[in-house]
Amino acid sequence: MSAVTVSPTQRAAWRAAAACWVMLLVLAVLWEWLLAPLRPGGSWLVLKAVPLLLPLRGVLRGDVKVMQWALLLVLLYIAEGSVRASDPSPAGPLAMIEIALGLLFFGSAIVYLRPFKQAARARAAK
């Protein structure tokens, strides 16, 4: 983290973002392995959880640069949920949960990162 003091609101936003990230990871694995796989017994789509593992440590630590990259990555999961939300199978409700978790992460991460961005702009203006 940088020299920005983390407020209680920011800390709560970071915790919410980290929780959403972990829940999105768990959902991705369970969805394609147990809950609604494309084939009985699981499918190779369970590998869609691998990109969520890469920034996990940084998201859990509140690393600013990792959180910024995670904001871009979560858009893929929101898009996937949007595409699969119309499925009549159990995948439809799971896709809605994926969209909700993705949007909650996005909003929480923006709230967490905004003071860092403002501090960077202030330093650049000096």
Sequence and secondary structure as in RCSB ss.txt:
>XXXX:A:sequence
MSAVTVSPTQRAAWRAAAACWVMLLVLAVLWEWLLAPLRPGGSWLVLKAVPLLLPLRGVLRGDVKVMQWALLLVL
LYIAEGSVRASDPSPAGPLAMIEIALGLLFFGSAIVYLRPFKQAARARAAK
>XXXX:A:secstr
  S    HHHHHHHHHHHHHHHHHHHHHHHIIIIIS SSTT  GGGGGGHHHHTTHHHHHHT HHHHHHHHHHHH
HHHHHHHHHTT SSTHHHHHHHHHHHHHHHHHHHHHHHHHHHHHHHHHHH 
